[in-house]
């Protein structure tokens, strides 16, 4: 990840974390953002921090179709780490309902990590469907790295492995997207294509895994963005990289 992007991620996550941890008052209703034991969860009116030329909103694994929220008792957030590490997790909604959930746990182990929380306290009362939630998991002590995470629940069955990153640009974005896999010491290109996206509207960059010559094997991958954001008065370059570890979710645990 570039230094500029690291700075944007750190500022956005840190400010959002602090405002949520310390910026709320006595709850006015059962849906208010508050301490719920192992997590902070609820509806919070804090303004989301952003403003970079291109902002990362979340990284997730699109793997299944979800049943209606009324039939779901708990939600599981799962993410894979090749080594144990500290991580900050924030789950928000994409429908401007101001939902937020932050686990209190910040240290996570090697392998698949899981955090589970109930739907009856907040999610089912708003309501928010599972597919409307956007997780972002940021790990690393020095370099901050977004880790793709999946949301699981009873009734959902694995169907695909799409690793997806969600962005928003402050102007019209013209971007060359490249997916790469690390082979020994170098990254090998898997595929590349161009995106043209409008201003201030979330867009998804994703890739299906478990196919191709290199993509079937577990390992280190990279999403690379090169291009520009076109604003009314200037053009800003885009030069971002996101490294992540791919682990086949269909493998037997």
Secondary structure by P-SEA (a helix, b strand, c coil): ccaaaaaaaaaaaaaaaaaaacccccccccccccccccccccccccbbbbbccccccbbbbbcccccccccccbbbbbbbbcbbbbbbbbbbbccccbbbbbbccccccccbbbbbbbccccccccccccccbbbbbbbcccbbbbbbbbbbcccccccccccccccccccccbbbbbbbbbcccbbbbcccbbbbbbccbbbbbbbbcccccccccbbbbbbbbbbbbbcccbbbbbbbbbbbbbbcccccc
